[in-house]
């Protein structure tokens, strides 16, 4: 990795010019900050995705070799999480935090993994001023799957007990 920009990383891969690994080509997971995954001087494995006007487009994800850049992402397979009882707790890892919640990577039936959103209102009982004050990237958390929309590729998670504040089970 020769240099890092907000939109990706420039990599010396032995050609006349450095190639660009766009932020969407670093991993299958959502990437908010390239520096969370790469640093200057790091050795990485890349594939040439395209060459256009002397510029090289690279990818670090072999499955992203086909097709043009910027297309729709491969749909996430959330079927292993469908029908999971909302009272079942699973271990997850915070992948990224936003002002509206945290994306958490969870493992489901058969070892399948996917990311879901823990909305800011589902982090803990009571008001959460800032997600970053409560959760940090890499933190392991216990979550419940509260809804799965396979068609939209979205999964909602909660860190709160079922029923929320004051609920008795």
Order of alpha helices (4+ residues) and beta strands (2+ residues): beta-beta-beta-beta-beta-beta-beta-beta-alpha-beta-beta
